[in-house]
């Protein structure tokens, strides 16, 4: 087990069909004799599901984060460029505004 109390990622899902016809989802390769680790896994699952409430595609958050980080880095370098050369490049600021507007509109429709 890692420094965390839950099982380290990545997690995968297996489906076992129970007698009543409903699937029971189980985390594969996560059998543990530790009650503490099993409880921590459950708490982490609930926290992640609740944090994703209203988000249609949680993987989209990674793409947005990467795009925003890249834009922030470009702004950072633009500001440095302003101080070094005395000129103000507008393109990174316009790009940042466009991405902010796009991200806001995507988050209000979720």
DALIN-V163581 format. One record per backbone hydrogen bond with DSSP energy under -0.5 kcal/mol. NH is the residue of the N-H (numbers start at 1). CO is the residue of the C=O. If there is no record, write none. Layout:
nh->[NH;NH]
co->[CO;CO]
This chain:
nh->[14;16;16;18;18;21;24;25;26;28;28;30;35;38;39;40;41;42;43;44;45;46;47;48;49;50;51;52;53;55;56;60;61;61;62;62;63;64;65;66;67;68;69;70;71;72;73;74;75;76;77;78;79;80;81;82;83;84;85;86;89;93;94;95;96;97;98;99;100;101;102;103;104;105;106;107;108;109;110]
co->[26;14;24;16;22;18;16;23;14;12;26;27;33;34;35;36;37;38;39;40;41;42;43;44;45;46;47;48;50;52;54;57;57;58;58;59;59;60;61;62;63;64;65;66;67;68;69;70;71;72;73;74;75;76;77;78;79;80;81;82;87;90;90;91;92;93;94;95;96;97;98;99;100;101;102;103;104;105;106]
